[in-house]
Amino acid sequence: MAVIEGFVSKIVFSNRENGYAVFVMETEGDDASEQTVSGTFPGVDQGDYLRVEGEVFIHPTYGPQIKATSFTRKRPEDEVSVLRYLASGAVKGIGPVLAAKIVKKFGNDTFRVLEEEPELLAKVKGISEKKAREIAEVVAQKKDMRQAMIFLQNFGITLKLAAKIYDRYGSGLYGIIKTNPYKLAEDIDGVGFKTADEIAAKAGIVPDSDFRIQCGTEHVLKNAGAQGNTYLPKSELLAQAAELLMVEPEAIERNLMQMQLDRRIIIRGDQATGETKVFLAFYFYMEMNVAGHLRDLNIREDVPDASLERQIDAIEREKGLELDSMQREAVKAAVTHGLTVITGGPGTGKTTTINAIISFFEKQRLSILLAAPTGRAAKRMSETTGHEASTIHRMLELSGSVEEGGRAVFARNEENPLKEDAIIIDEMSMVDISLMNALLKAVIPGTRLILVGDADQLPSVGPGRVLGDIIDSECFTVVKLNRIFRQAQESDIIMNAHKINDGEQVEIKPGSKDFLFVKRYSVEEICPILVMLVRDKLPKYVGAPVKDVQVLTPMRKGSLGVEALNKMLQFYLNPQAPDKTEKENGDTVFREGDKVMQIKNDYQMEWTVKNRAGYTVSSGMGIFNGDVGIIREINLYAETVDVEFDEGRMAQYNFKQLDELELAYACTIHKSQGSEYPAVVLPLLAGPRPLMNRNLLYTAVTRAKQCVTVLGSPECFAQMIASKDTLERYSGLIDRLKEV
């Protein structure tokens, strides 16, 4: 452990948001020297006098550094030190000349004057009363921040979090910590109930405090949202909250009414089931808005059927298409209805139907927008239609701002709607209630909205089951494509996917070109074959790079879960090397060349696309849950990680943001939604019963474009096909649709 004292002579790097800084410190005395220091230093300024404790380490590029574990600011006391501090520019408005005049006037008493009697500065030639007040404000602000940091550290709050709290509340933080620290969980990103509860306990808040119970109840509902639910049955909410808070359910129930009066939650009874449902208010109102907008869009236009048939015949001749009866019905519905849903499994002609609809609208000279939830899905839509498609976020012009509940803010909304005559959205099963709400705000009645997706896929990662609820409500025109076309019948992937979806057992036979089964019965047997398939065999077989071969698994934990498989695959696919910089983050080591996935929506993350000459050709905001990229550079000095996502989008993370990333050599089947891979490997032995079901297996198989390899137990494979069990998802959209 090293301890040094001295002045900050040069700020090399500073991030105000998280307090991280790298600076040069000039020590004094007989062994005076310059030391490079890095760590969390909220509000550090050039000229500050610090006492720093930390570990000495050798940076591979920049040499010896001290990585600070703690620090304290010290007040300069002698005239030389005070002069040096003021002349550094640490206090805005005071430069070297003015600093010399102030120190000459007040000597060793300078700092006391600055903090206690700043009006005396007006006695110095060149300082007016106004300038004296401005200097006093800067000094007071610095003093307030220092005191706040010391106060917050008494509650076990890290410097990084303390900086966020001070930026949010200023001097008001004292009252919040002492009376209702649970407000931190509402207002500050990265503070959850657990952190707020620990602070509250140290602040003396009693366990049955109304603040604590209400915050804990809201925490349970937010966790339910993270699991895909927009509400919880009251009985489940009371049980989960009572377990979390260790109080009686009656104490929680007493607070529900106040939470409803405060408009934090909405409580609704279900007459059909007698069940009471408790919603976070913003989820309830999103479902209300979605239902109302869908109703308003559902306008029918009368067009003679004979005329439609003639126009469809003409499109078939011109485009060389051959539509079956249901595809023709889908085209007619899209033309005559404000809202149309088209659903069907793989190989049933959804893409052909979309192309026919586009051709029809083009003949009518209607303007069209195409979009999908993810970049990969949008790219695939562009390739199959020959028309430009974008992500829904980009179509709605994501602003990068975030409102209550962590929802994104878009430039396209009720006041600035989309102007096009028709909008086609693909991969609708991936769209959650928040994104659907944002989309519909920007679509005005009279616009034709066509929603396309596979209703049998897993529901969205985010809250709600939008596509399923729209279809099940029976309130709108839904066309289900169910014929498997001849070309698709040649694919074992497609044929077996339909068998799985229908609950039919799949015959495991040798000789298939695209559906392979390697029987193994233990983890020890599966792992070496998995590596061989991903690294050696499948890239050659499908003509794709290793990074495009995706391992999918139902679960996160266990020997064949995401976490264990990623560590193993990283070891074999991207091993340590002298020319690869790496950074440890918790239990994960990130290394240059690693395949990684974003695991939360970050609407404020900036990205750029550059050409070969290094010039930026496009830029934007937002990296989303499920986006996959490659780590191109790790800069240990600047503490940044550069990741290249699809379409060459480069995003830069600081080390404090690495919790947003995880290795992606293997990913859960749920996170693979909307993606398509040349080859998929599916290791199966056993797992939690709710996860080992038909719906999950169907989704995994349909992610493969050229080849799927099931590696493991035929018995487990058969059991998944036989199991209709799915994790129940609580969504109120279907009720809202029926109400409107």
C-alpha positions in Angstrom: 0.0 0.0 0.0 1.4 3.4 -1.1 0.6 6.7 0.6 1.4 10.0 -1.1 0.6 13.7 -0.6 0.8 16.5 -3.1 -0.8 18.7 -5.6 -2.7 17.7 -8.7 -0.6 19.2 -11.4 -2.3 17.9 -14.5 -5.7 16.2 -15.2 -5.1 13.6 -17.9 -8.7 12.2 -18.0 -11.8 13.0 -16.0 -15.4 11.6 -16.3 -17.8 13.8 -14.4 -20.6 11.2 -14.6 -18.9 8.5 -12.6 -16.0 10.5 -10.9 -13.3 8.4 -12.5 -10.1 10.4 -13.1 -6.4 10.0 -14.1 -4.1 12.8 -13.1 -0.4 13.6 -12.4 0.3 14.4 -8.7 3.4 16.4 -7.7 4.6 15.4 -4.3 6.7 17.7 -2.1 9.7 17.4 0.2 13.2 15.9 -0.3 11.9 13.0 -2.4 9.6 15.2 -4.5 8.4 13.5 -7.7 5.6 13.2 -10.2 3.2 10.3 -9.8 0.4 9.1 -12.1 -2.8 8.3 -10.1 -6.1 6.8 -11.2 -9.3 6.1 -9.4 -12.7 7.6 -8.4 -12.2 11.2 -7.4 -15.5 13.2 -7.6 -14.9 16.9 -8.2 -11.1 16.6 -8.4 -9.5 19.8 -9.8 -6.0 20.9 -10.9 -4.3 22.4 -7.9 -6.1 20.3 -5.3 -3.9 19.1 -2.4 -4.6 15.4 -1.8 -3.5 12.5 0.4 -3.9 9.3 -1.6 -3.7 5.7 -0.5 -3.5 3.0 -3.2 -1.8 0.1 -4.8 1.2 0.5 -7.1 0.9 -1.3 -10.4 2.7 -1.2 -13.7 0.6 -0.2 -16.7 1.8 -2.2 -19.8 1.8 1.0 -21.9 2.1 3.9 -19.5 4.3 2.6 -16.8 4.0 2.8 -12.9 0.7 4.2 -11.5 -1.0 4.3 -8.2 -4.6 2.9 -8.3 -6.3 4.8 -5.5 -8.4 3.0 -2.9 -9.1 6.1 -0.8 -8.2 9.8 -0.7 -8.8 12.9 1.4 -8.5 16.5 0.3 -6.3 18.7 2.5 -6.4 22.5 2.8 -3.2 24.2 1.7 -1.8 26.0 4.8 1.4 27.9 4.1 1.5 30.9 1.7 3.4 29.0 -1.0 0.9 26.2 -1.1 -2.1 28.5 -1.0 -0.6 30.5 -3.9 0.1 27.4 -5.9 -3.5 26.2 -5.3 -5.1 29.4 -6.4 -2.8 30.0 -9.3 -3.6 26.6 -10.7 -7.1 27.7 -11.8 -8.8 25.4 -9.2 -11.1 28.3 -8.3 -12.9 29.6 -11.3 -12.2 33.3 -11.8 -8.8 33.4 -10.1 -5.7 33.2 -12.2 -1.9 33.5 -11.3 -1.9 37.3 -11.1 -5.0 37.6 -9.0 -3.9 34.7 -6.8 -0.7 36.5 -6.0 -2.6 39.7 -5.0 -5.0 37.7 -2.7 -2.2 35.8 -1.0 -0.2 39.0 -0.5 -3.2 40.6 1.1 -4.3 37.7 3.4 -1.3 35.4 3.7 -1.9 32.2 5.7 -5.4 33.4 6.5 -6.4 33.2 2.8 -8.4 30.0 2.9 -10.4 31.1 6.0 -11.3 34.3 4.2 -12.3 32.5 1.1 -14.7 30.2 3.1 -15.9 32.4 5.9 -15.5 36.1 4.9 -15.4 36.1 1.0 -16.7 39.7 1.0 -13.2 40.8 2.1 -11.9 39.8 -1.3 -13.4 43.0 -2.6 -10.5 44.8 -0.7 -8.1 43.3 -3.2 -7.3 45.6 -6.2 -9.0 44.1 -9.3 -11.8 42.3 -7.5 -15.3 43.9 -7.5 -18.0 43.0 -5.0 -19.7 41.0 -7.8 -16.6 39.1 -8.6 -16.0 38.4 -4.8 -19.5 36.9 -4.6 -18.9 34.7 -7.7 -15.6 33.4 -6.2 -17.4 32.8 -2.9 -20.0 30.7 -4.6 -17.4 28.5 -6.3 -15.5 27.9 -3.1 -18.8 27.2 -1.2 -19.8 24.7 -3.8 -16.5 22.8 -3.6 -16.8 22.8 0.2 -20.4 21.5 0.1 -19.3 18.7 -2.2 -16.4 17.7 0.0 -18.7 17.7 3.1 -21.3 15.7 1.2 -18.8 13.0 0.2 -17.7 12.6 3.8 -21.3 12.5 5.0 -22.3 9.8 2.5 -19.3 7.6 3.1 -20.6 7.2 6.7 -23.4 5.2 5.2 -21.2 2.9 3.2 -21.9 4.8 0.0 -19.1 4.5 -2.6 -17.5 7.6 -4.1 -19.0 6.8 -7.5 -22.5 6.6 -6.1 -21.9 9.6 -3.8 -21.1 11.7 -6.9 -24.4 10.7 -8.5 -26.4 11.5 -5.3 -24.7 14.9 -5.0 -25.3 15.7 -8.7 -29.0 14.8 -8.3 -29.9 16.4 -5.0 -27.1 18.9 -4.1 -27.4 20.0 -0.5 -30.9 18.5 -0.3 -29.4 15.0 0.0 -29.1 15.3 3.8 -32.9 15.4 4.3 -33.4 12.6 1.8 -30.9 10.3 3.5 -32.3 11.0 7.0 -36.0 10.8 6.2 -36.5 8.7 3.0 -33.4 7.1 1.5 -35.7 4.9 -0.6 -36.2 7.9 -2.9 -32.7 7.1 -4.2 -34.1 3.9 -5.8 -36.7 6.0 -7.6 -34.4 8.8 -8.8 -30.9 7.4 -9.4 -29.9 4.9 -12.0 -28.0 2.0 -10.5 -29.6 2.3 -7.0 -32.0 -0.6 -6.3 -34.1 -1.4 -3.3 -31.3 -3.5 -1.7 -28.8 -0.6 -1.8 -31.4 1.9 -0.5 -32.5 -0.5 2.2 -28.9 -0.8 3.5 -28.5 2.9 3.6 -31.9 3.2 5.3 -30.9 0.8 8.0 -27.8 2.8 8.8 -29.9 6.0 8.8 -32.2 4.5 11.5 -35.3 3.9 9.3 -37.5 1.4 11.0 -38.3 -1.9 9.2 -42.1 -1.2 9.0 -41.7 2.3 7.7 -44.3 3.2 5.1 -41.4 4.5 2.9 -39.7 1.1 3.1 -42.8 -1.0 2.5 -43.9 1.1 -0.5 -40.4 1.1 -2.1 -40.1 -2.7 -1.5 -43.5 -3.3 -3.1 -42.6 -1.2 -6.1 -39.3 -3.1 -6.3 -41.2 -6.4 -6.5 -43.4 -5.1 -9.3 -40.4 -3.8 -11.2 -38.7 -7.2 -10.9 -41.9 -8.7 -12.3 -41.6 -6.3 -15.2 -38.0 -7.5 -15.8 -39.5 -11.1 -16.0 -41.9 -9.9 -18.7 -45.0 -9.1 -16.6 -47.0 -5.9 -16.7 -48.8 -6.8 -13.5 -48.9 -9.3 -10.6 -51.9 -10.9 -9.0 -52.4 -9.2 -5.6 -51.9 -12.5 -3.8 -48.5 -13.1 -5.5 -47.4 -9.5 -4.9 -48.2 -9.7 -1.2 -46.4 -13.0 -0.8 -43.3 -11.8 -2.6 -43.2 -8.4 -0.9 -43.7 -9.9 2.6 -40.8 -12.3 2.0 -38.5 -9.5 0.8 -39.4 -7.0 3.6 -39.9 -9.6 6.3 -43.2 -7.9 7.4 -46.8 -9.2 7.6 -48.8 -9.1 4.3 -51.4 -6.9 6.1 -48.8 -4.1 6.4 -48.2 -4.2 2.7 -51.9 -4.2 1.9 -52.4 -1.1 4.0 -49.9 0.7 1.8 -51.3 -0.3 -1.5 -54.2 2.2 -1.2 -51.7 5.1 -0.6 -49.6 3.9 -3.5 -52.7 4.0 -5.7 -53.6 7.5 -4.4 -50.0 8.6 -5.3 -50.6 7.1 -8.8 -47.6 4.8 -8.4 -49.8 1.7 -9.0 -53.2 0.8 -10.5 -55.4 -1.9 -8.9 -58.0 -3.6 -11.1 -60.4 -6.5 -10.4 -61.2 -9.2 -12.9 -64.9 -10.0 -12.8 -64.4 -13.3 -14.8 -61.8 -14.8 -12.5 -62.3 -12.7 -9.3 -58.6 -12.0 -9.3 -57.2 -8.6 -8.2 -54.4 -7.3 -10.5 -51.8 -4.8 -9.4 -49.9 -2.8 -12.1 -47.1 -0.3 -12.0 -49.0 2.8 -13.2 -46.8 3.3 -16.3 -47.4 -0.2 -17.5 -51.2 0.1 -17.1 -51.4 3.4 -19.0 -49.1 2.0 -21.7 -51.5 -0.9 -22.2 -54.5 1.6 -22.2 -52.8 3.8 -24.8 -51.9 0.8 -27.0 -55.4 -0.5 -26.9 -56.9 2.9 -27.8 -54.5 3.6 -30.6 -55.1 0.1 -32.1 -58.8 0.8 -32.0 -58.4 4.1 -33.7 -56.3 2.6 -36.5 -58.7 -0.2 -37.2 -60.5 1.5 -40.0 -62.0 -0.5 -42.9 -62.1 0.7 -46.5 -64.6 -0.9 -48.9 -63.0 -2.1 -52.1 -64.8 -4.4 -54.5 -63.4 -7.9 -54.2 -63.2 -8.4 -57.9 -61.1 -5.4 -58.3 -58.7 -6.6 -55.6 -58.4 -10.0 -57.3 -57.6 -8.5 -60.6 -54.8 -6.3 -59.1 -53.4 -9.3 -57.2 -53.4 -11.3 -60.4 -51.5 -8.5 -62.2 -48.9 -8.5 -59.4 -48.4 -12.2 -59.6 -47.7 -12.0 -63.3 -45.4 -9.0 -63.0 -43.4 -10.3 -60.0 -43.5 -14.0 -60.9 -45.3 -14.8 -57.6 -47.8 -17.5 -56.9 -49.9 -16.7 -53.8 -52.1 -19.3 -52.1 -55.6 -18.4 -50.8 -54.4 -17.2 -47.4 -51.6 -15.1 -48.8 -54.2 -13.4 -51.1 -56.4 -12.9 -48.1 -53.5 -11.2 -46.3 -52.9 -8.9 -49.2 -56.6 -7.9 -49.3 -56.7 -7.3 -45.6 -53.6 -5.1 -45.7 -55.2 -3.0 -48.5 -58.7 -2.7 -46.9 -57.9 -2.5 -43.2 -56.1 0.1 -41.1 -54.7 -2.7 -39.0 -53.8 -6.2 -40.1 -51.9 -9.0 -38.4 -50.2 -11.6 -40.5 -48.8 -14.6 -38.6 -47.3 -18.0 -39.6 -44.3 -20.3 -38.9 -41.2 -20.7 -41.0 -41.6 -21.6 -44.7 -45.3 -20.4 -44.8 -44.6 -17.5 -47.1 -44.6 -14.4 -44.9 -41.8 -12.8 -46.9 -43.6 -13.5 -50.2 -46.8 -12.0 -48.7 -44.9 -8.9 -47.6 -43.4 -8.4 -51.0 -46.9 -8.7 -52.6 -48.3 -6.1 -50.2 -45.4 -3.8 -51.0 -46.0 -4.2 -54.7 -49.7 -3.4 -54.3 -49.0 -0.2 -52.3 -46.4 0.9 -54.8 -49.0 0.5 -57.6 -51.2 2.8 -55.6 -48.3 5.2 -55.2 -48.5 4.9 -51.4 -45.4 5.7 -49.3 -44.2 2.8 -47.2 -41.9 2.2 -44.2 -40.4 -1.1 -43.3 -39.1 -1.8 -39.8 -38.2 -4.6 -37.3 -37.2 -4.6 -33.6 -33.5 -5.4 -34.1 -30.7 -4.4 -36.5 -30.3 -8.0 -37.6 -34.0 -8.5 -38.3 -34.1 -5.1 -40.2 -31.1 -6.1 -42.3 -32.8 -9.4 -43.1 -36.0 -7.6 -44.0 -34.1 -5.4 -46.4 -32.4 -8.3 -48.1 -35.6 -10.3 -48.6 -37.7 -7.4 -49.8 -35.2 -5.3 -51.7 -36.5 -2.2 -49.9 -34.7 -0.3 -47.1 -35.8 -1.4 -43.6 -34.7 0.1 -40.3 -35.0 -0.7 -36.6 -38.2 0.6 -35.0 -36.0 2.8 -32.7 -34.3 4.4 -35.7 -37.6 4.9 -37.6 -39.0 6.7 -34.5 -35.8 8.8 -34.2 -34.5 7.9 -30.8 -33.5 11.0 -29.0 -31.2 9.4 -26.4 -33.2 10.8 -23.5 -35.0 8.6 -20.9 -38.2 9.3 -19.1 -39.8 7.8 -16.0 -39.6 4.0 -15.9 -36.5 3.9 -18.1 -38.5 4.4 -21.3 -36.9 5.9 -24.3 -37.9 9.3 -25.7 -38.4 9.5 -29.5 -38.7 12.5 -31.8 -41.6 10.8 -33.6 -44.7 11.0 -31.5 -48.3 12.4 -31.5 -47.0 15.9 -32.2 -44.5 14.8 -34.9 -46.1 11.6 -36.4 -44.8 9.4 -39.3 -46.1 10.7 -42.6 -46.1 7.5 -44.6 -49.2 5.9 -45.9 -48.3 2.3 -44.8 -46.0 0.8 -42.2 -45.0 -2.9 -42.1 -43.4 -4.2 -38.9 -41.7 -7.7 -39.0 -40.7 -9.9 -36.1 -43.6 -8.6 -34.0 -43.2 -11.3 -31.4 -40.2 -9.4 -30.1 -42.0 -6.1 -29.6 -42.8 -5.3 -25.9 -45.5 -3.0 -24.5 -43.1 0.0 -24.2 -41.9 -0.1 -27.8 -45.4 -0.8 -29.1 -46.7 2.2 -27.2 -44.0 4.4 -28.7 -44.7 3.1 -32.2 -48.4 3.7 -32.0 -48.0 7.3 -30.7 -46.3 8.1 -34.0 -48.9 6.4 -36.3 -52.0 8.4 -37.1 -55.4 7.0 -38.1 -55.6 6.5 -41.9 -52.2 4.9 -42.0 -52.2 1.2 -42.8 -50.3 -0.7 -40.2 -49.3 -4.3 -41.0 -47.9 -6.4 -38.1 -46.1 -9.6 -39.2 -44.7 -12.3 -36.9 -44.7 -15.8 -35.6 -47.2 -16.1 -32.8 -45.6 -19.3 -31.6 -42.3 -17.8 -30.9 -41.3 -16.8 -27.4 -42.8 -13.5 -26.2 -40.6 -10.4 -26.1 -37.7 -10.0 -23.6 -39.4 -6.9 -22.3 -42.8 -6.7 -20.5 -46.0 -7.8 -22.2 -47.0 -10.3 -24.9 -48.2 -7.8 -27.4 -48.6 -10.0 -30.5 -50.2 -12.8 -28.6 -52.7 -10.5 -26.9 -53.6 -8.8 -30.1 -54.3 -12.1 -31.8 -56.1 -13.7 -28.8 -58.3 -10.7 -28.3 -60.1 -11.5 -31.6 -60.7 -7.7 -32.0 -58.7 -7.3 -35.3 -58.2 -8.9 -38.6 -55.7 -11.7 -38.3 -54.5 -13.9 -41.2 -52.7 -17.1 -40.3 -50.5 -18.6 -43.0 -50.3 -22.3 -42.5 -49.2 -23.9 -45.8 -45.6 -25.0 -46.0 -44.3 -24.2 -49.5 -42.6 -26.8 -51.7 -39.1 -25.2 -51.4 -39.5 -25.0 -47.6 -40.4 -28.7 -47.5 -36.9 -29.5 -48.6 -35.5 -28.1 -45.4 -35.5 -30.4 -42.4 -35.1 -27.3 -40.2 -38.4 -26.0 -41.3 -40.2 -29.3 -41.4 -38.9 -30.4 -38.0 -39.8 -26.9 -36.5 -43.4 -27.4 -37.5 -43.4 -30.9 -36.1 -42.0 -29.5 -32.8 -44.6 -26.8 -32.7 -47.4 -29.3 -33.3 -46.1 -31.6 -30.6 -45.0 -34.3 -33.0 -41.9 -36.2 -32.2 -39.0 -35.6 -34.7 -37.4 -38.7 -36.2 -33.7 -38.5 -35.6 -32.2 -39.8 -38.8 -28.7 -39.7 -40.4 -28.2 -38.1 -43.7 -30.0 -34.8 -43.1 -28.1 -31.8 -44.6 -29.4 -29.2 -42.2 -30.7 -30.9 -39.1 -28.0 -32.9 -37.3 -28.2 -34.8 -34.0 -25.1 -35.8 -32.1 -26.1 -38.2 -29.3 -24.1 -37.7 -26.1 -25.1 -38.3 -22.5 -22.7 -36.3 -20.2 -21.2 -32.9 -19.9 -17.7 -34.4 -20.3 -18.7 -35.8 -23.6 -20.6 -32.8 -24.9 -18.1 -30.0 -24.2 -15.1 -31.2 -26.4 -17.5 -31.9 -29.3 -19.2 -28.5 -28.9 -15.8 -26.8 -29.2 -14.9 -28.9 -32.3 -18.2 -28.1 -34.0 -18.1 -24.3 -33.3 -14.4 -23.8 -34.0 -13.6 -26.4 -36.7 -16.5 -28.1 -38.4 -19.5 -25.9 -38.8 -17.7 -22.7 -40.1 -16.5 -24.7 -43.1 -19.8 -26.6 -43.5 -21.9 -23.4 -43.8 -19.2 -21.1 -45.2 -19.3 -18.6 -42.3 -16.8 -17.3 -39.8 -16.6 -18.8 -36.3 -18.3 -15.7 -34.8 -21.5 -16.5 -36.8 -21.9 -20.0 -35.3 -24.1 -19.5 -32.3 -24.5 -21.8 -29.3 -28.0 -21.5 -27.8 -29.0 -22.9 -24.4 -32.3 -22.8 -22.4 -30.6 -21.6 -19.2 -28.0 -19.4 -17.6 -26.8 -21.6 -14.8 -25.5 -25.1 -14.7 -22.8 -27.0 -16.6 -24.5 -26.3 -20.0 -25.7 -22.9 -19.1 -24.7 -19.6 -20.6 -22.2 -18.6 -17.9 -20.2 -21.9 -17.9 -20.3 -22.4 -21.7 -19.0 -18.8 -22.4 -16.0 -19.3 -20.1 -15.2 -22.6 -21.8 -15.7 -21.3 -25.4 -13.7 -18.1 -24.7 -10.8 -20.3 -23.6 -10.8 -22.2 -26.9 -12.0 -19.6 -29.4 -10.2 -16.5 -28.1 -7.4 -17.6 -25.7 -5.0 -15.3 -23.9 -2.2 -13.8 -26.0 0.5 -11.2 -25.6 -1.2 -8.9 -28.2 -4.7 -9.1 -26.7 -5.4 -6.7 -23.9 -8.0 -7.9 -21.3 -10.0 -6.5 -18.5 -11.5 -8.3 -15.6 -15.1 -7.3 -14.5 -16.5 -9.3 -11.7 -16.4 -13.0 -12.7 -15.9 -12.2 -16.3 -12.7 -11.5 -18.2 -13.2 -9.4 -21.4 -10.5 -9.8 -24.0 -9.9 -8.1 -27.3 -11.6 -10.2 -30.0 -14.3 -11.5 -27.7 -17.9 -11.9 -28.9 -20.2 -9.9 -26.5 -23.8 -9.1 -26.1 -25.5 -6.0 -24.7 -27.9 -7.1 -21.9 -29.9 -3.9 -21.2 -31.3 -1.1 -23.3 -28.9 1.8 -23.3 -30.7 4.6 -25.1 -27.9 7.1 -24.5 -25.0 5.1 -25.9 -23.6 6.8 -28.9 -22.3 4.9 -31.9 -20.6 5.8 -35.2 -19.9 4.1 -38.5 -16.7 5.0 -40.2 -15.4 4.3 -43.7 -12.0 2.8 -44.5 -10.4 6.3 -44.5 -11.6 6.7 -40.9 -14.3 9.3 -41.6 -17.6 9.1 -39.9 -20.4 8.3 -42.4 -23.2 7.9 -40.0 -23.9 8.1 -36.2 -26.7 7.5 -33.8 -27.8 6.6 -30.3 -28.9 3.5 -28.6 -27.5 0.0 -28.1 -30.2 -2.5 -27.2 -30.7 -5.6 -25.2 -29.6 -8.6 -27.4 -27.3 -6.6 -29.7 -24.1 -8.6 -30.4 -20.7 -7.3 -31.2 -16.9 -7.9 -31.1 -14.5 -6.2 -28.7 -12.0 -4.4 -31.0 -9.9 -2.5 -28.4 -9.5 -2.3 -24.6 -7.6 0.8 -23.4 -6.5 0.3 -19.9 -5.2 3.8 -19.5 -8.4 5.6 -20.6 -10.4 2.7 -19.1 -12.5 2.2 -22.3 -13.7 -0.7 -24.3 -14.5 -0.3 -28.0 -17.1 -2.7 -29.4 -18.1 -3.1 -33.0 -21.8 -4.1 -33.5 -23.7 -5.1 -36.7 -23.3 -2.8 -39.7 -20.0 -1.5 -38.4 -21.5 0.5 -35.5 -18.7 1.3 -33.1 -19.6 2.1 -29.4 -17.3 3.0 -26.6 -17.9 1.8 -23.0 -16.1 3.0 -20.0 -15.1 0.4 -17.4 -18.0 1.4 -15.2 -20.4 0.4 -18.0 -19.1 -3.2 -18.4 -22.0 -4.6 -16.4 -24.0 -3.9 -19.6 -22.0 -6.5 -21.5 -21.6 -10.3 -21.2 -19.8 -12.8 -23.4 -21.9 -14.1 -26.2 -20.3 -17.3 -27.6 -23.3 -18.9 -26.0 -26.6 -17.1 -25.3 -30.0 -18.0 -24.0 -32.6 -19.0 -26.5 -34.7 -16.1 -25.3 -32.0 -13.6 -26.1 -31.7 -15.0 -29.6 -35.1 -13.8 -30.7 -35.2 -11.9 -33.9 -31.7 -13.1 -34.9 -30.8 -15.6 -37.6 -27.5 -17.5 -37.7 -26.0 -19.6 -40.4 -25.5 -22.4 -37.9 -26.9 -23.1 -34.4 -25.6 -25.6 -31.9 -28.1 -26.6 -29.2 -26.5 -28.6 -26.2 -29.3 -30.5 -24.4 -29.1 -32.7 -21.3 -31.5 -31.6 -18.7 -32.6 -28.4 -17.0 -35.3 -26.6 -15.0 -38.6 -28.0 -16.0 -40.3 -24.6 -16.9 -37.4 -24.0 -19.4 -37.4 -27.4 -21.0 -40.5 -26.9 -23.2 -41.7 -27.0 -26.8 -42.0 -23.3 -27.2 -38.3 -22.8 -26.3 -37.1 -25.6 -28.6 -39.2 -24.3 -31.5 -37.7 -20.8 -31.1 -34.1 -22.2 -31.0 -34.5 -24.4 -34.1 -36.0 -21.6 -36.1 -33.0 -19.3 -35.4 -30.8 -21.5 -37.8 -30.7 -20.6 -41.4 -28.5 -23.3 -42.9 -27.8 -25.9 -40.1 -28.9 -26.8 -36.6 -27.0 -29.3 -34.5 -28.6 -30.8 -31.4 -25.9 -32.1 -29.2 -26.9 -34.3 -26.3 -29.7 -36.5 -25.1 -32.5 -37.7 -27.5 -34.7 -38.3 -24.4 -34.3 -34.6 -23.3 -35.1 -33.5 -26.9 -38.2 -35.7 -26.9 -39.3 -34.5 -23.5 -39.1 -30.8 -24.6 -41.3 -31.6 -27.6 -43.9 -33.3 -25.3 -43.9 -30.5 -22.8 -46.4 -27.7 -23.3 -45.4 -26.1 -20.0 -44.4 -22.4 -20.4 -43.7 -19.7 -17.9 -46.9 -17.8 -17.4 -46.7 -14.2 -18.3 -49.1 -11.7 -16.7 -50.2 -9.2 -19.3 -53.3 -6.9 -19.2 -53.3 -5.8 -22.8 -55.9 -8.4 -23.8 -58.3 -6.9 -21.2 -57.7 -3.4 -22.3 -58.4 -4.4 -26.0 -61.7 -6.0 -25.1 -62.6 -2.9 -23.0 -62.2 -0.5 -25.9 
